[in-house]
């Protein structure tokens, strides 16, 4: 495969998108497992 600036930029862009989406998923997963201090009771 011929490696030039466009291929490198594409690989870096895809890697950054995967890292960003992985961080979002990790944050949502971590936040969804938090214990609530008070139960959410309707009035």
C-alpha positions in Angstrom: 0.0 0.0 0.0 1.3 3.4 -0.9 1.6 5.5 2.2 1.4 9.3 1.7 0.0 12.2 3.6 -3.6 11.5 2.8 -3.5 7.9 4.0 -1.7 9.0 7.2 -4.3 11.8 7.8 -7.1 9.3 7.2 -5.7 6.8 9.7 -5.2 9.5 12.3 -8.7 10.9 11.8 -10.3 7.4 12.2 -8.2 6.7 15.2 -9.3 10.0 16.8 -12.9 9.3 16.1 -12.7 5.8 17.6 -10.9 7.2 20.7 -13.6 9.9 21.1 -16.5 7.5 20.8 -14.7 5.1 23.1 -14.4 7.9 25.7 -18.1 8.8 25.4 -19.1 5.2 25.8 -16.8 4.7 28.8 -18.2 7.9 30.4 -21.8 6.8 29.9 -21.1 3.3 31.2 -19.3 4.6 34.3 -22.0 7.2 34.9 -24.8 4.6 34.6 -23.3 2.4 37.3 -23.2 5.1 40.0 -25.3 4.5 43.1 -27.9 7.1 43.9 -27.7 8.5 47.4 -31.5 9.1 47.7 -34.1 7.2 45.8 -36.0 9.1 43.2 -39.6 9.0 44.6 -42.3 10.9 42.9 -44.3 13.4 45.0 
